Amino acid sequence: MHDHDEQLLRGRVYGADHEDPGPRPGHDYRELVGGPLDGLLLDTTGWPPAALAAGTALTTHLGRHGGTGRSHYTPREGDPRHWDHAGDTP
């Protein structure tokens, strides 16, 4: 990913419309750290505790496996508001 691409992603919400990329009041977010989605926010509003503890795999064309891949993110120990990149899968 190029520096320009990384700057465009910062402060945006994963999966949000390009016309309205920012966070919304009253929503709960996790910051994605590292990997292809570094700097994006993930809207976790309404997620059950078990899902928040497990993390997630997010589709992205920016990862190691292109458009068919997923990037895995898991909660950071001691700082669950930040989810760290844990690898990519096809």
N, C-alpha and C positions, 0 to 999 in steps of 0.2 A: 504494500500500500504506500502511496506517495504522501509526503507531508501535507499537501493540499487536501487530499482525501481525509486524512486524520483530523485536520482542523474543521472540516465540514461536519464531521460526525460528533464532535464534542458538544455536550449540552443538549443533545437531541435524545428523544425517547425512541428506543428500539420499536420498530413497527409503526411508528407514527406517520401520519401524512406529511409529505414534504412542505405543504402549505402551512402546517400547524405543528412544527416539530418539538415545541417546548413542553416542559412538564405542566400539569394542570393542578390547580389548588385542590386540596382534599384527597389527593392520590398518594399512594405509598410507593417509593422507588428504591431500587438498589442500583449502585453504580457498578458497571462492568469494568474490570481492570485487567489489562493485558489482552493478548490475542487480537483477532481482527475486529472485535467490537469495543475495543478499549475506549473508555470515555462516554459511551452511551449509557443512558438510564433505562432500566427495565421497570415497567409498571407492574408492581406486585400487589396492587390493591385487591383485597378479597382472597388472596392465596391462603390456604390453610397452613397451620404451623409445620406440618410434615413436609409440604412442598417447599416452604421457605428454608427448611433445614437441609433439604436434599439438593437444592440448586436446580439447574435446568440445562437443556440442550437447545440451542437456538439456530434456526436455519439462517445461513448467510452465504452469499456468493463470494465473500471476501476471504473465507477460510482456505485451508490447505486443499480442500476437495472441491472447490468451485461451487457452482449452483446447486449441487446435490448434497453438500456437506452441512454438518452441524458443528457449532462450537459449544463446548461444555463449560459452564461456569458454576462454581461452588462457593458457598458463603465462607468468608475469611474468618478463621478462628479468632475470637475476641473482638471482631468488628463485622458483624453480619450485614451491615449496610453496604459493604463492599464485597462483590463477588469476583473471585479470581478465575482467570482462564485456566482450565484443566486439560485442554487438548481439543483436537478436532477429530471427527469421524465422518466417513462417507455417508 
